Amino acid sequence: MEIPADRPGLHQLRVAFFTPGNLGPHHTARFQRLLTAYPHARVVNVRWEDPRQWDADPAVFQGRLTVIEGIPGQDFARTGTAAVLSFLQHYRPEVVVLAGYNDVTQIAAARWAKKHRVARILQSDSWYGDRPRYRLKECIKRYVYIQPHFEAGFVPGERACRYLQSLGVPPQAIWRGSYVVDNDYFSQQAAQVRRDPLATRRRLALPSDYFLTVARLSPEKNIARLLEAFRRYRERGGTWALVVVGDGPLAGPLRALAQPQGRSQVIFAGWRHYDELPAYYALAGCLVLPSISEPWGLVVNEAMACGLPVLVSRQCGCLPELCRPGVNGWDFDPRDADGLSHLLSRIADGSLDLKALGAASRRLISGFSLDSWLDSLTDCMVATGRRRPPPEAP
């Protein structure tokens, strides 16, 4: 994306974009767009985890990445906050995009930005239904963390937007579109696999027809209930297999749960790197995401970019934007195994035009691209205060 001609000098904007945890390929793709459009921008990766879990090549950030990580044996709340404040004093941004409100380093950055009259944007993916909510805690969020520190929000979609409004951010100060993937990458890689599908099926030992789920094997992903729904589907005469891509703390128990169905019916492919995922999407018949708690669900973006129909749990934040019932898939109650099993049957019984559903997925996901992400972020930054006075001297 190029900066519009009606915004002269915008490319000179000094943006500090904070992001927590590991930097993976999704972050890399977005930040490459950000750093190309804004040559003076900086990405700040605040990491509580072990630094050996690093998953992105720092070279792609061209020297504009600052990593702030914990030091064993030291209080990260203190050392991390000091490092964040030191970065801000040295870099002197005009806009800060922060990654949350329950991290002391992010609140410290927001306070610094407020003191120095710097635009403050909260990137948040939470929505009301993704976990239990309690009145007192919500009041604390609103009056202690959100309203005093942030001027605007950058969220994935409708559900996160409504939740941020409930915490005191006005609707006119919230922009959507913060969660996207590199659609072109997934689409092109899937097309390449489909040119010779037999070779990839043999290499990965994949069945001819299968449902696919891509998820961390942890309780909130609800894979056990998906296995139960799949068992009922097979008992009614279904012939498709189920491929589970991912790893996590429940890997052992889930494998044991699926064992009676046989390895030919349920295939655990384990964790797969970013460059391996398109092959699994390309050869699948449908993606199923059964989560009982999911702020968004980026695997739905990936599957749609690869041209798959999608079955999406009603507890996934992406549902209103990415799943259109009867157009590119269906939604379901993630606690209703029997209802999901009937949806599996509907997808696999031959009565639906799966290619048409997949084509609809491609059309829908085209509106959630790297360019749309940068457009929305740019509008948010401009409206939040690019023209305010420059930061005060320390």
Phi and psi in degrees as a GROMACS rama.xvg file:
@    title "Ramachandran Plot"
@    xaxis  label "Phi"
@    yaxis  label "Psi"
@TYPE xy
-104.153  147.901  GLU-2
-67.0461  130.863  ILE-3
-57.8037  148.969  PRO-4
-65.5798  -24.1564  ALA-5
-82.1661  7.95272  ASP-6
-126.676  63.835  ARG-7
-61.0781  139.467  PRO-8
80.15  -2.68563  GLY-9
-63.7934  -30.981  LEU-10
-65.4212  -13.1769  HIS-11
-85.0012  -1.812  GLN-12
-58.987  135.514  LEU-13
-97.11  106.199  ARG-14
-113.953  129.281  VAL-15
-107.746  110.537  ALA-16
-106.207  110.249  PHE-17
-89.3791  139.366  PHE-18
-143.89  137.258  THR-19
-95.6977  165.906  PRO-20
68.2231  -159.607  GLY-21
-71.246  143.636  ASN-22
-95.6055  115.042  LEU-23
-107.074  -172.641  GLY-24
-60.4494  -33.4507  PRO-25
-63.478  -45.4906  HIS-26
-61.2139  -43.7846  HIS-27
-58.3302  -45.8255  THR-28
-61.3477  -44.0852  ALA-29
-66.5921  -45.4018  ARG-30
-70.0009  -27.9798  PHE-31
-62.0483  -39.8666  GLN-32
-65.357  -44.3856  ARG-33
-60.3466  -47.7164  LEU-34
-71.9333  -25.7185  LEU-35
-71.9985  -42.6718  THR-36
-74.9321  -32.6369  ALA-37
-123.584  88.203  TYR-38
-60.4772  -19.2783  PRO-39
-99.9791  5.57225  HIS-40
-73.0191  157.545  ALA-41
-134.817  143.028  ARG-42
-104.61  129.576  VAL-43
-115.941  113.169  VAL-44
-101.081  106.286  ASN-45
-95.0454  116.96  VAL-46
-124.328  122.097  ARG-47
-88.4324  -22.4284  TRP-48
-78.5959  173.167  GLU-49
-59.9517  126.49  ASP-50
-63.1947  -15.1231  PRO-51
-72.2523  -8.46861  ARG-52
-84.2842  7.16711  GLN-53
-52.2092  134.591  TRP-54
-131.339  11.0796  ASP-55
-129.862  147.814  ALA-56
-80.694  114.327  ASP-57
-59.6594  -21.063  PRO-58
-62.6933  -28.9261  ALA-59
-68.6186  -16.0564  VAL-60
-89.1603  -2.3986  PHE-61
51.9822  43.6312  GLN-62
77.3863  7.85885  GLY-63
-111.036  30.652  ARG-64
-117.595  129.298  LEU-65
-114.197  121.841  THR-66
-104.77  125.193  VAL-67
-117.415  112.435  ILE-68
-130.355  160.308  GLU-69
-68.1585  149.41  GLY-70
-110.114  123.175  ILE-71
-52.5305  132.559  PRO-72
86.7921  -1.8804  GLY-73
-117.588  156.513  GLN-74
-78.4258  106.857  ASP-75
-68.1308  -30.312  PHE-76
-57.2928  -35.7319  ALA-77
-83.7743  -51.6032  ARG-78
-69.6996  -37.4385  THR-79
-66.3555  -42.4254  GLY-80
-62.5648  -43.3486  THR-81
-61.3908  -40.4266  ALA-82
-67.7336  -39.851  ALA-83
-62.8349  -47.3266  VAL-84
-64.3714  -37.196  LEU-85
-63.0158  -42.3896  SER-86
-60.3809  -47.1736  PHE-87
-63.6621  -41.5786  LEU-88
-63.5124  -35.2394  GLN-89
-79.454  -42.5934  HIS-90
-80.8817  -36.722  TYR-91
58.3697  63.4831  ARG-92
-70.8388  162.219  PRO-93
-97.6276  -23.2988  GLU-94
-138.158  137.219  VAL-95
-119.61  132.581  VAL-96
-110.8  115.316  VAL-97
-107.918  154.346  LEU-98
-102.658  15.5171  ALA-99
161.117  178.055  GLY-100
-127.971  0.160623  TYR-101
-108.111  21.0031  ASN-102
-121.756  124.854  ASP-103
-61.7044  -29.8719  VAL-104
-68.6327  -35.5556  THR-105
-72.026  -40.6386  GLN-106
-65.478  -38.7586  ILE-107
-61.8262  -40.6732  ALA-108
-65.3262  -40.3054  ALA-109
-64.6092  -40.5603  ALA-110
-64.4834  -41.695  ARG-111
-60.733  -44.7448  TRP-112
-64.3044  -39.7359  ALA-113
-64.2053  -43.7722  LYS-114
-60.5254  -36.2516  LYS-115
-99.6228  15.0428  HIS-116
57.8331  44.3705  ARG-117
-103.478  137.718  VAL-118
-60.3822  136.271  ALA-119
-123.949  117.674  ARG-120
-119.959  130.524  ILE-121
-98.1281  122.404  LEU-122
-94.673  117.587  GLN-123
-137.587  138.801  SER-124
-115.49  -0.307547  ASP-125
-66.9798  149.061  SER-126
-139.951  164.43  TRP-127
-60.7743  -35.2871  TYR-128
-93.6518  4.79203  GLY-129
-82.9798  -8.80092  ASP-130
-166.4  165.634  ARG-131
-61.1477  142.539  PRO-132
-121.532  141.642  ARG-133
-125.203  137.022  TYR-134
-55.9115  -47.7635  ARG-135
-62.6605  -44.6032  LEU-136
-63.4378  -38.8776  LYS-137
-66.4836  -36.9499  GLU-138
-64.8584  -40.8937  CYS-139
-62.5834  -44.3815  ILE-140
-55.9193  -47.4592  LYS-141
-67.5056  -51.0399  ARG-142
-92.7963  -18.0022  TYR-143
-102.566  -38.1597  VAL-144
-106.185  -47.494  TYR-145
-81.2774  -63.7802  ILE-146
-59.1837  -40.0889  GLN-147
-72.2334  -19.1047  PRO-148
-116.198  -21.8856  HIS-149
-123.948  143.668  PHE-150
-102.414  -24.3775  GLU-151
-151.263  165.398  ALA-152
-128.581  148.738  GLY-153
-128.195  110.228  PHE-154
-126.969  164.738  VAL-155
-70.4934  -44.1819  PRO-156
-164.54  -159.139  GLY-157
-60.6046  -44.6466  GLU-158
-65.2884  -44.8469  ARG-159
-66.4689  -33.8805  ALA-160
-63.0642  -47.2031  CYS-161
-62.6324  -38.8806  ARG-162
-67.1227  -41.8616  TYR-163
-66.0877  -33.7048  LEU-164
-62.3817  -39.1309  GLN-165
-65.1027  -19.2326  SER-166
-96.5995  9.54353  LEU-167
104.028  1.86329  GLY-168
-88.5413  122.579  VAL-169
-65.2112  148.903  PRO-170
-58.9288  -32.4354  PRO-171
-72.9991  -7.51544  GLN-172
-108.682  16.4819  ALA-173
-120.749  128.803  ILE-174
-113.674  144.732  TRP-175
-106.623  162.495  ARG-176
108.546  26.7805  GLY-177
-81.0253  -14.196  SER-178
-114.709  107.893  TYR-179
-139.744  164.681  VAL-180
-124.169  174.325  VAL-181
-78.917  88.3487  ASP-182
-56.6352  -41.597  ASN-183
-62.0817  -40.5501  ASP-184
-59.3392  -50.6255  TYR-185
-66.4729  -41.75  PHE-186
-62.2888  -46.1876  SER-187
-68.4995  -40.9759  GLN-188
-66.8318  -38.8513  GLN-189
-65.0307  -41.6017  ALA-190
-61.5907  -38.9255  ALA-191
-65.0273  -41.8318  GLN-192
-62.6316  -39.6414  VAL-193
-71.8546  -12.7277  ARG-194
-69.5012  -27.6182  ARG-195
-142.25  68.934  ASP-196
-64.9925  -33.5055  PRO-197
-61.4017  -41.9565  LEU-198
-61.6769  -41.9052  ALA-199
-71.4759  -38.0156  THR-200
-58.8017  -44.5528  ARG-201
-65.704  -42.942  ARG-202
-64.1494  -38.9158  ARG-203
-97.8516  0.928049  LEU-204
55.9899  48.8459  ALA-205
-100.234  145.159  LEU-206
-73.5626  170.883  PRO-207
-73.1961  -32.9157  SER-208
-134.147  128.594  ASP-209
-157.796  150.39  TYR-210
-83.6673  150.008  PHE-211
-126.288  135.726  LEU-212
-127.399  137.698  THR-213
-123.58  111.864  VAL-214
-165.385  153.931  ALA-215
-67.0257  137.087  ARG-216
-86.1411  78.2705  LEU-217
-136.134  163.69  SER-218
-54.752  -41.9039  PRO-219
-67.2744  -16.0019  GLU-220
-81.8386  -13.4146  LYS-221
64.5773  31.7614  ASN-222
-67.7032  -30.7039  ILE-223
-59.2102  -42.2542  ALA-224
-71.458  -32.5396  ARG-225
-61.6858  -41.5414  LEU-226
-62.1738  -38.5835  LEU-227
-66.2059  -43.5094  GLU-228
-61.9941  -40.5751  ALA-229
-66.062  -38.5914  PHE-230
-59.9569  -43.6181  ARG-231
-66.034  -38.2029  ARG-232
-59.1986  -45.6737  TYR-233
-67.1652  -36.1559  ARG-234
-63.8262  -26.3626  GLU-235
-87.8825  8.9566  ARG-236
102.441  6.35798  GLY-237
-64.177  146.786  GLY-238
-114.802  -12.1575  THR-239
-70.7203  155.474  TRP-240
-96.3016  175.764  ALA-241
-125.104  126.242  LEU-242
-111.398  125.512  VAL-243
-111.143  115.317  VAL-244
-106.196  122.146  VAL-245
146.075  169.999  GLY-246
-144.246  169.192  ASP-247
159.537  -174.247  GLY-248
-65.0275  -21.4334  PRO-249
-97.9282  11.7897  LEU-250
-55.9133  -48.6633  ALA-251
-62.8246  -53.9358  GLY-252
-59.9932  -35.9401  PRO-253
-70.7079  -39.0606  LEU-254
-61.5429  -41.9582  ARG-255
-65.0961  -38.4904  ALA-256
-64.1238  -35.58  LEU-257
-85.9394  -11.3325  ALA-258
-56.4962  -41.5624  GLN-259
-59.5831  -23.7979  PRO-260
-79.5873  -17.0369  GLN-261
93.1677  149.434  GLY-262
-67.0713  -24.6676  ARG-263
-75.3264  -19.1442  SER-264
-93.5673  -43.7819  GLN-265
-120.589  118.308  VAL-266
-113.294  119.626  ILE-267
-94.677  109.362  PHE-268
-87.4052  -8.39593  ALA-269
75.5306  -174.926  GLY-270
-70.6911  137.434  TRP-271
-127.232  138.766  ARG-272
-68.5472  161.161  HIS-273
-50.671  -43.9534  TYR-274
-76.2086  -7.28025  ASP-275
-94.3798  -21.2529  GLU-276
-62.1082  -42.2639  LEU-277
-55.4739  -31.9164  PRO-278
-64.1107  -40.9751  ALA-279
-67.7595  -39.753  TYR-280
-65.3608  -44.2374  TYR-281
-60.1141  -34.8535  ALA-282
-98.4768  -2.86024  LEU-283
-80.5136  162.556  ALA-284
-94.3751  -26.156  GLY-285
-167.799  143.839  CYS-286
-93.9777  138.766  LEU-287
-122.225  124.775  VAL-288
-120.035  103.29  LEU-289
-98.2127  19.6369  PRO-290
-56.2804  147.006  SER-291
-99.9367  -9.24685  ILE-292
-149.146  115.159  SER-293
-154.116  107.459  GLU-294
-55.3354  -40.7378  PRO-295
-139.679  -79.63  TRP-296
116.688  67.662  GLY-297
-64.353  -21.0167  LEU-298
-64.5805  -24.8963  VAL-299
-67.6126  -42.4649  VAL-300
-55.3056  -48.4729  ASN-301
-60.5844  -47.3758  GLU-302
-62.6503  -41.5518  ALA-303
-65.8123  -39.1071  MET-304
-63.2684  -27.8036  ALA-305
-85.4888  -0.772348  CYS-306
83.9396  36.6619  GLY-307
-104.741  145.646  LEU-308
-65.7073  156.085  PRO-309
-133.262  139.623  VAL-310
-111.412  117.514  LEU-311
-122.99  128.078  VAL-312
-59.8477  145.708  SER-313
-69.6457  -7.89566  ARG-314
-93.8932  9.82902  GLN-315
-95.8675  131.413  CYS-316
-60.9338  -27.0924  GLY-317
-78.4488  -6.68962  CYS-318
-52.6764  -51.0562  LEU-319
-60.5788  -32.9845  PRO-320
-87.3694  -37.6166  GLU-321
-107.569  -14.7738  LEU-322
-119.318  113.033  CYS-323
-107.671  107.224  ARG-324
-54.0679  127.687  PRO-325
79.8624  -6.53211  GLY-326
-104.002  -54.6546  VAL-327
-130.577  9.79094  ASN-328
159.42  -156.157  GLY-329
-147.132  156.04  TRP-330
-101.79  164.378  ASP-331
-154.901  160.009  PHE-332
-78.0901  116.94  ASP-333
-69.1421  -11.2305  PRO-334
-96.0523  -1.1948  ARG-335
-106.969  90.5501  ASP-336
-64.3027  -36.5416  ALA-337
-69.0251  -40.4771  ASP-338
-62.5169  -40.3852  GLY-339
-66.5937  -38.5886  LEU-340
-61.4868  -36.4531  SER-341
-69.5817  -33.5703  HIS-342
-66.2451  -39.3382  LEU-343
-59.1431  -43.1823  LEU-344
-62.7102  -40.5659  SER-345
-63.8673  -39.746  ARG-346
-65.9453  -38.7288  ILE-347
-98.0839  -4.19091  ALA-348
-83.014  0.0537161  ASP-349
89.2948  -1.07957  GLY-350
-85.9529  -12.7541  SER-351
-106.654  150.662  LEU-352
-89.1694  91.8056  ASP-353
-66.5699  -30.945  LEU-354
-65.3482  -38.5096  LYS-355
-67.5309  -39.5311  ALA-356
-62.8916  -41.3351  LEU-357
-66.2043  -37.5009  GLY-358
-64.3905  -37.5301  ALA-359
-64.4597  -37.6182  ALA-360
-58.8882  -44.678  SER-361
-61.2491  -42.5324  ARG-362
-64.1578  -43.4301  ARG-363
-66.141  -41.9523  LEU-364
-75.541  -14.7832  ILE-365
-62.7434  -22.1032  SER-366
-82.4819  -2.03124  GLY-367
-122.001  73.0633  PHE-368
-116.301  172.885  SER-369
-61.245  -37.5237  LEU-370
-67.2087  -40.4826  ASP-371
-66.5706  -35.0807  SER-372
-59.714  -48.1034  TRP-373
-68.9957  -37.7453  LEU-374
-59.2065  -47.5327  ASP-375
-66.6571  -42.7789  SER-376
-62.6518  -41.4921  LEU-377
-61.7863  -46.9794  THR-378
-59.1182  -41.1587  ASP-379
-62.7185  -46.0851  CYS-380
-65.7868  -41.7824  MET-381
-64.1349  -47.1045  VAL-382
-69.6845  -25.2272  ALA-383
-82.819  -9.20257  THR-384
139.978  37.1253  GLY-385
-61.4936  -29.8156  ARG-386
-92.27  8.21764  ARG-387
-72.0521  167.456  ARG-388
-58.22  153.876  PRO-389
-65.0442  158.965  PRO-390
-56.7845  146.769  PRO-391
-70.8239  153.828  GLU-392
-67.1055  146.261  ALA-393
